[in-house]
Structures are given as structure tokens and as C-alpha cells.
């Protein structure tokens, strides 16, 4: 019985670790997406010619921010220890 309990505890710990890694990965991914949109907007503004580089719309930037912000509660709940 003890070995079964230990095995299940290990499975649970692995599951928690995998969930935490997924949350961190998703947060990192969305951070990079938002940074990319911001850099595109800055580059397009610096060039000044919309034919050279299409600037992202405010809606695109807002969407990236909203997705990133929606990841925060999951990151705060993640067991990082």
C-alpha cells in the first residue's frame, strides 16, 4: 500500500511540475508575441512608409496584451518551488 501511495505522489508531483512548465512557457511565448508586435509598430513608425513595413493595428497589440494579462493568474497560481 505504501508503494502505491508513493507512486501516486510522484505522479502528482510530475503533473504539477508539467503544468507549471506549461504556464511558464505560455507566459514567455505571449511576452515575446507582445514584444514582437510593439517592435513592428516602432519600426513601421520609424520608417514612415506603410508600404515598407505594415504597422500592427491597435487591436492586434491590445489582443496580445489581453492574452498576456490573462496568463497572469495562472502564473501566480503556479507552484514555482
C-alpha positions as CSV (number, residue, x, y, z in Angstrom):
1,X,0.0,0.0,0.0
2,X,2.9,2.4,0.9
3,X,4.5,1.9,-2.6
4,X,1.2,2.7,-4.3
5,X,0.9,5.9,-2.3
6,X,4.5,6.9,-3.1
7,X,4.0,6.1,-6.8
8,X,0.8,8.3,-6.9
9,X,2.6,11.1,-5.0
10,X,5.3,11.0,-7.7
11,X,2.8,11.1,-10.5
12,X,1.0,14.1,-8.8
13,X,4.3,16.0,-8.4
14,X,5.2,15.3,-12.0
15,X,1.8,16.6,-13.2
16,X,2.2,19.7,-11.1
17,X,5.7,20.3,-12.5
18,X,4.5,19.8,-16.1
19,X,1.6,22.2,-15.5
20,X,3.9,24.8,-14.1
21,X,6.3,24.5,-17.0
22,X,3.4,24.9,-19.4
23,X,2.2,28.0,-17.7
24,X,5.7,29.5,-17.7
25,X,6.1,28.6,-21.4
26,X,2.8,30.1,-22.4
27,X,3.6,33.3,-20.5
28,X,7.0,33.6,-22.1
29,X,5.5,32.9,-25.5
30,X,2.9,35.6,-25.1
31,X,5.5,38.1,-23.7
32,X,7.6,37.5,-26.9
33,X,4.5,37.9,-29.1
34,X,3.6,41.3,-27.5
35,X,7.2,42.5,-27.7
36,X,7.2,41.5,-31.4
37,X,4.1,43.5,-32.1
38,X,5.5,46.5,-30.3
39,X,8.8,46.3,-32.2
40,X,6.9,46.0,-35.5
41,X,4.9,49.1,-34.6
42,X,8.1,51.0,-33.6
43,X,9.9,50.0,-36.8
44,X,7.0,50.9,-39.0
45,X,6.7,54.3,-37.4
46,X,10.4,54.9,-37.7
47,X,10.4,54.1,-41.4
48,X,7.3,56.2,-42.0
49,X,6.4,54.4,-45.3
50,X,3.5,51.9,-44.8
51,X,4.5,50.1,-48.0
52,X,7.9,49.2,-46.4
53,X,6.5,47.6,-43.2
54,X,2.9,47.3,-42.2
55,X,2.3,48.6,-38.7
56,X,0.2,46.3,-36.4
57,X,-3.2,47.7,-35.6
58,X,-4.1,48.8,-32.1
59,X,-6.5,45.9,-31.9
60,X,-3.6,43.4,-32.6
61,X,-1.5,45.0,-29.8
62,X,-4.5,45.0,-27.5
63,X,-5.2,41.3,-28.2
64,X,-1.6,40.4,-27.5
65,X,-1.7,42.4,-24.2
66,X,-5.0,40.8,-23.2
67,X,-3.7,37.3,-23.8
68,X,-0.6,38.0,-21.8
69,X,-2.6,39.6,-19.0
70,X,-5.0,36.6,-18.9
71,X,-1.9,34.4,-18.2
72,X,-1.0,36.2,-15.0
73,X,-3.4,34.4,-12.7
74,X,-2.2,31.1,-13.9
75,X,1.4,32.2,-13.3
76,X,0.6,33.4,-9.8
77,X,-1.1,30.1,-9.0
78,X,1.8,28.0,-10.3
79,X,3.9,26.2,-7.8
80,X,7.3,27.6,-8.6
81,X,9.1,25.9,-5.7
